[in-house]
Amino acid sequence: MQRIFAALFLVILSSATFASSKVSLIFPDAAEKSVFVSGPWPVKDPSQSTRISAQKLDYTIESSVTTDKLFVVDIPTGKVAVKPIGEIKNNTWTIGKEEFSTLYKVRVEVSTPKGPVAAATVDFESGADKRNELIDPSSAGAATFYFVKAGEVKVAVNYKAGGKSKDPVRQNFTVGGDKEATLKIALPEGEAIAPPTGAVAATNEPAKSSKDKDATNDEKPKDPGSPLGGLLSSLFGLAIMGGVIYFIAMYIRKNPDRVKATLTKLGADIPVPGDPLSHAAEPNPVTPIAPQPMQQIILDGGAPSPIAMPAAPVSQIQMSTAAAASTGVPRLVASDGSAFNLPDGETVVGREFGAGLVVPNDSVSRKHASLTKNGMTIELTDHGSTNGTWINGGKLTGSQMLRPGDSVRFGSIEYRFEG
């Protein structure tokens, strides 16, 4: 008889242990919320959650594991409050605004001088939380990371240019509080997403007059069916495809378990060890169709505005004062037509990342010069650079105000100042 009572007691105790429980959640406002429980820290949207637009919710917790966490996502702000189940006292959690400190998602946008990057892998590190995501042409040059704790995050972008792997571009950010959840990283080079067929590239050139349009119409139109044009388009497409295949292969190699789980859910056959597909070599490097016109300059905090390549040879457009136009926006224009707007305050010019205006050329010193903007006035100062700073062919000593049309040269790299 005692054994029977002992068995019944264990059954009742086991049932109580795994029984569901209810908690009262009191929110700081009635904005839309999403509520769910998870054991491991989530890295994507949960498959099931409770949506509510009220200031109180009686929520049923099915888990009895005290270390499992209750997540409350504030939809309008994109912030998340998190608390282990075992820390909820008296089955009530009154959530303060300050508890919404985790970010629901962080978007990392990666660009090249020609537009959003076509293919890359993004390594994302937040404390002990380390993840990576793949960017392909369908990603629009961005990778998204869900449920990121506030604080410092480290981002590294791995990419290819001209069919060859380049050194990763690394950058640290601080997220949380009032900080935006979009992080932007500019690559010095790399393949960009091809524009849609028939799209017209945006430029900063002034609109043509009717006389200019008439002159343009008199020109002999190019043959749209040129075999050479078709060949170049095919080679460009193959170069992008090669880059995408390379990064997909690298992603599969670094994340075999995640890929295997995804393929299993889709019902695909998983290759067994020894399958030659699992040891496929990386694709052969794709030969670039043409060299880059010059080293690109990266403006810290944002990618440069793309400008169409000029039709005239470089020798005809280099810093001609007669061609200078008053744009109303102080900027430097490179010999390939790329323009870089100057922000307020001081912009340091140097060849290494971290400078406000990066000129990756050996003739440029680490901290070569600085441009100080005060309203529409731009003052150029040389910082004792090795190869000097030059204005209109004369070497700069100390500081000098720039005028629209001035040619400015840092080492061997030359620009035109417009304002």
C-alpha positions in Angstrom: 0.0 0.0 0.0 2.8 2.4 0.9 4.4 1.8 -2.5 1.1 2.7 -4.3 0.8 5.9 -2.4 4.5 6.8 -3.2 3.9 6.1 -6.9 0.7 8.3 -6.9 2.6 11.1 -5.1 5.4 11.0 -7.7 2.8 11.1 -10.5 1.0 14.1 -8.9 4.4 15.9 -8.4 5.5 15.3 -11.9 2.2 16.6 -13.3 2.5 19.8 -11.1 6.1 20.3 -12.3 5.2 20.2 -16.0 1.8 22.0 -15.7 1.4 25.3 -17.5 1.3 28.5 -15.5 -0.1 32.0 -16.1 1.6 35.3 -15.6 0.2 38.8 -15.7 2.2 41.1 -18.0 1.6 44.8 -17.4 3.0 47.0 -20.2 4.0 50.7 -20.0 1.5 51.5 -22.9 -1.1 49.8 -25.1 1.0 49.8 -28.3 1.2 46.5 -30.2 3.4 43.8 -28.6 4.6 40.3 -29.5 5.1 37.8 -26.6 6.9 34.4 -26.7 9.1 32.1 -24.6 12.4 30.6 -25.8 15.1 28.5 -24.2 18.1 29.4 -26.4 18.7 33.0 -27.4 16.7 33.5 -30.7 18.4 34.5 -33.9 15.3 34.9 -36.0 11.6 35.5 -35.7 9.8 32.9 -33.5 7.5 30.5 -35.3 4.7 31.2 -32.8 4.0 34.3 -30.7 1.1 36.1 -29.1 0.2 39.5 -30.5 -1.7 42.0 -28.4 -2.5 45.8 -28.4 -3.5 46.4 -24.7 -1.8 47.4 -21.5 -2.2 44.0 -19.8 -2.0 40.4 -20.9 -2.6 37.2 -18.9 -0.1 34.9 -20.7 0.2 31.1 -20.3 3.7 29.8 -20.0 3.9 26.2 -21.2 7.6 25.7 -20.1 8.6 24.8 -16.5 12.3 25.4 -17.1 13.2 28.5 -14.9 16.1 29.5 -17.2 13.8 29.8 -20.3 13.3 33.4 -21.1 10.1 35.4 -21.7 10.5 37.9 -24.6 8.3 41.0 -25.2 8.8 42.8 -28.5 7.5 46.4 -28.7 6.5 46.5 -32.4 6.5 50.3 -33.0 10.0 50.9 -31.5 11.6 47.6 -32.4 12.9 47.2 -28.8 12.7 44.0 -26.7 12.3 43.3 -23.0 13.7 39.9 -21.7 13.4 38.2 -18.4 14.1 34.6 -17.3 10.9 32.8 -16.1 12.4 32.0 -12.7 12.8 35.7 -12.0 9.1 36.6 -12.4 7.8 37.1 -8.9 4.2 36.5 -7.8 3.3 35.6 -11.4 3.4 39.3 -12.3 5.8 41.2 -14.5 5.3 45.0 -14.6 7.6 46.0 -17.5 9.2 49.5 -17.3 10.2 51.4 -20.5 13.9 51.1 -19.5 13.6 47.3 -19.7 13.1 47.5 -23.5 16.9 47.6 -24.1 17.4 44.7 -26.6 17.1 45.5 -30.3 14.6 43.4 -32.2 16.7 43.6 -35.3 19.9 45.3 -36.6 20.4 45.8 -40.4 23.9 45.9 -41.8 24.0 47.7 -45.2 27.2 47.1 -47.3 27.9 49.3 -50.3 30.7 49.6 -52.9 31.5 52.8 -54.9 29.1 51.6 -57.6 26.2 50.7 -55.3 25.0 47.9 -52.9 27.4 44.9 -52.8 26.3 41.9 -54.8 27.9 39.2 -52.6 29.6 39.1 -49.2 29.5 37.4 -45.9 28.9 39.5 -42.7 30.4 38.3 -39.4 28.5 39.9 -36.5 29.8 39.8 -32.9 27.9 41.1 -29.8 29.8 40.0 -26.7 29.7 36.2 -26.6 27.0 36.1 -29.4 28.7 35.5 -32.7 26.8 35.0 -36.0 27.2 35.5 -39.7 24.9 36.0 -42.6 25.3 35.7 -46.4 24.5 38.6 -48.7 23.5 37.7 -52.3 21.9 39.8 -55.1 18.4 39.2 -53.6 19.5 40.7 -50.3 19.8 44.2 -51.7 23.2 44.6 -50.2 22.1 44.1 -46.5 22.1 41.4 -43.8 19.7 41.4 -40.8 20.5 40.2 -37.3 17.6 39.6 -34.8 17.5 40.1 -31.1 20.7 42.0 -30.5 21.7 43.1 -27.0 22.5 46.8 -26.6 26.2 47.7 -26.5 29.2 47.4 -28.7 29.0 45.2 -31.8 31.9 44.2 -34.1 31.2 43.7 -37.8 33.5 42.2 -40.4 32.6 42.0 -44.1 34.3 39.4 -46.3 34.1 40.1 -50.1 35.8 39.7 -53.4 36.9 42.1 -56.1 38.2 41.2 -59.6 37.7 37.5 -58.8 40.1 37.7 -55.8 39.4 37.6 -52.0 40.1 40.9 -50.3 41.0 41.7 -46.7 37.9 41.9 -44.6 36.6 45.4 -43.8 36.1 45.6 -40.0 34.2 48.3 -38.1 32.8 48.6 -34.5 29.5 50.2 -33.6 27.5 51.0 -30.5 23.8 50.0 -30.7 20.9 50.5 -28.3 19.3 53.5 -26.6 18.3 56.0 -29.3 20.8 54.7 -31.8 19.5 53.7 -35.2 19.4 49.9 -35.8 20.9 50.4 -39.3 24.7 50.1 -39.6 26.4 51.1 -42.9 29.8 49.8 -44.1 31.5 51.1 -47.3 33.9 48.8 -49.2 36.7 50.4 -51.2 35.9 48.1 -54.1 33.9 45.0 -55.1 31.1 43.9 -57.3 27.8 45.8 -57.0 24.3 44.7 -57.8 23.6 45.2 -61.5 20.9 47.9 -62.1 17.6 46.8 -63.7 17.4 46.6 -67.5 16.7 50.1 -68.9 17.4 51.9 -65.6 19.1 55.3 -65.9 22.0 56.0 -63.6 21.5 59.0 -61.3 24.0 61.8 -61.7 24.7 65.2 -60.3 25.1 66.8 -63.7 22.8 69.8 -64.5 19.9 69.3 -66.9 20.7 69.8 -70.6 19.2 72.7 -72.5 17.1 72.2 -75.6 20.2 73.2 -77.7 22.2 70.5 -76.0 19.4 67.9 -76.6 19.3 68.9 -80.3 23.1 68.4 -80.6 22.8 65.0 -78.9 20.0 63.9 -81.2 22.3 64.7 -84.2 24.9 62.3 -83.0 24.9 58.9 -84.7 23.2 56.3 -82.4 25.1 53.3 -81.3 24.1 50.0 -82.7 22.1 48.3 -79.9 22.8 44.9 -81.4 26.6 45.2 -81.3 28.2 41.8 -80.7 30.9 43.4 -78.5 28.3 44.9 -76.2 26.6 41.6 -75.8 30.0 39.9 -75.0 30.8 42.5 -72.4 27.4 42.1 -70.8 27.8 38.3 -70.7 31.3 38.6 -69.1 30.0 41.0 -66.4 27.2 38.6 -65.6 29.6 35.7 -65.3 31.8 37.8 -63.0 28.9 38.5 -60.6 27.7 34.9 -60.8 31.3 33.7 -59.9 31.4 36.0 -56.9 28.0 34.8 -55.7 28.9 31.1 -56.1 32.1 31.7 -54.1 30.4 33.3 -51.2 27.7 30.7 -51.1 30.4 28.0 -51.0 32.2 29.8 -48.2 29.0 30.2 -46.2 28.1 26.5 -46.5 31.7 25.6 -45.4 31.5 27.9 -42.3 27.9 26.9 -41.4 27.4 23.2 -42.3 25.0 22.5 -39.5 22.7 25.4 -40.3 22.7 24.5 -44.0 22.0 20.9 -43.3 19.1 21.7 -41.0 17.6 24.0 -43.6 17.9 21.4 -46.4 16.4 18.8 -44.2 13.3 21.0 -43.5 13.0 21.5 -47.3 13.0 17.8 -47.9 16.3 17.8 -49.8 18.7 14.8 -49.8 21.8 15.6 -47.6 25.1 14.5 -49.1 26.9 11.8 -47.1 30.5 12.3 -46.0 32.8 11.6 -48.9 30.4 13.0 -51.4 32.6 14.9 -53.9 30.1 17.8 -53.8 31.0 18.4 -50.1 34.6 18.9 -51.0 34.2 21.0 -54.2 36.9 23.4 -54.8 36.3 27.1 -54.9 35.4 28.5 -58.3 38.3 29.7 -60.5 38.8 33.5 -60.1 36.9 35.5 -62.7 39.0 37.9 -64.7 37.7 41.4 -64.4 36.5 43.0 -67.6 38.3 46.3 -67.1 40.6 47.9 -64.4 39.2 50.3 -62.0 39.7 53.9 -63.2 41.5 54.9 -59.9 41.7 54.1 -56.2 38.3 54.9 -54.7 37.9 57.2 -51.7 35.6 56.2 -48.8 33.9 58.9 -46.8 33.7 57.8 -43.1 30.0 57.3 -42.1 28.5 56.9 -45.6 29.2 55.8 -49.1 30.1 58.4 -51.8 27.4 59.5 -54.3 27.8 57.8 -57.6 28.4 60.1 -60.6 28.5 59.1 -64.3 31.9 58.8 -65.9 32.7 61.8 -68.1 32.9 61.3 -71.8 36.0 63.4 -72.3 39.5 62.0 -71.5 40.9 62.7 -68.1 43.4 65.1 -69.5 40.5 67.3 -70.7 38.7 67.5 -67.4 41.5 67.7 -64.8 40.7 70.7 -62.6 39.7 73.1 -65.3 38.6 76.4 -63.7 36.6 77.2 -66.8 34.5 74.0 -66.2 33.8 74.8 -62.5 30.1 75.3 -61.7 28.6 76.8 -58.5 26.7 73.8 -57.1 25.8 75.3 -53.7 27.3 72.2 -52.0 31.0 72.3 -51.2 32.6 69.1 -52.5 35.7 67.5 -54.1 35.3 65.9 -57.6 37.8 63.2 -58.6 39.2 62.8 -62.1 36.8 59.9 -62.7 33.8 62.0 -61.8 33.2 60.7 -58.3 32.0 63.5 -56.0 32.4 63.7 -52.2 30.3 66.3 -50.3 32.2 67.9 -47.4 30.4 67.8 -44.0 30.4 70.6 -41.4 33.5 70.9 -39.2 36.9 69.2 -39.8 37.4 66.3 -42.3 40.8 64.6 -42.0 42.3 63.4 -45.3 44.5 60.3 -45.1 45.2 56.9 -46.7 44.1 54.6 -43.9 40.6 53.8 -42.7 39.5 56.0 -39.8 40.1 59.2 -41.6 37.1 61.3 -42.6 38.2 61.1 -46.3 40.1 58.0 -47.1 42.5 58.1 -50.2 44.1 54.6 -50.4 47.2 55.7 -52.3 50.9 55.3 -51.3 51.6 59.0 -52.1 49.1 60.1 -49.4 50.3 60.2 -45.8 48.3 58.6 -42.9 47.2 62.0 -41.8 47.9 64.1 -44.9 45.7 67.2 -44.6 42.4 68.5 -43.3 39.4 70.4 -44.8 37.5 72.6 -42.4 34.0 73.7 -43.4 32.4 76.7 -41.8 29.2 77.5 -43.7 30.2 77.7 -47.4 33.8 78.5 -46.5 36.4 75.6 -46.8 39.9 76.0 -45.4 42.6 73.5 -46.5 45.5 72.7 -44.1 48.5 70.5 -44.7 49.7 68.4 -41.8 53.4 68.1 -42.8 52.6 65.4 -45.4 55.6 63.6 -47.1 54.5 64.4 -50.7 52.8 67.7 -50.0 49.4 69.3 -50.6 49.0 71.4 -53.8 46.5 74.1 -54.9 46.4 75.1 -58.6 50.0 73.7 -59.0 51.4 75.6 -56.0 52.6 73.8 -52.9 50.5 74.6 -49.8 52.3 75.8 -46.7 50.0 76.3 -43.7 46.4 76.9 -44.6 44.5 78.5 -47.4 40.8 79.1 -48.3 39.5 77.2 -51.4 37.6 78.8 -54.2 35.2 77.0 -56.7 37.3 75.7 -59.6 40.5 75.2 -57.6 42.5 72.1 -58.3 43.6 70.3 -55.1 46.2 67.6 -55.1 47.1 65.3 -52.2 50.4 63.6 -53.1 49.7 62.4 -56.7 45.9 62.2 -56.4 44.1 65.3 -57.8 40.6 66.7 -57.4 38.5 69.8 -58.3 36.9 71.8 -55.6 33.3 72.9 -56.3 31.1 75.0 -54.0 
